[in-house]
Amino acid sequence: MSRYEGKPFLRLLECYVLAAIDQLDAGQSEALKNMEPKLAAVYNTSGTWLEIVRDQMDLPESFPMKIREVWGSNLARLQASGVLVDPNEFAMAFVDQNFPEVTE
């Protein structure tokens, strides 16, 4: 079973995390920007895809800063140990740990 099967919002939330740590690739960013009208219609709201995710999860505007702090501390610690850090794996783990209601 795919991680995202039956959980369409899960990937959006992971992309939110990637955007917060400046690791969302340009192609994905463009695709999400192009999806904004459809996301606005689905969630009966308006705004950028980032605002839609934030509003749907009721996240404070300062949440990206919290994500960057966690990323920075993990990155420094793991790199000091010689471990390569994959931003996508970080995003998945961050979402799994902080938003279990979305991943279940």
ABEGO torsion letter per residue (X at the ends): XBAABGBAAAAAAAAAAAAAAGABBAAAAAAAAAAAAAAAAAAGBBEBAAAAAAAAAGBBAAAAAAAAAAAAAAAAAAAAAGBBBBAAAAAAAAAAAABAAAAX
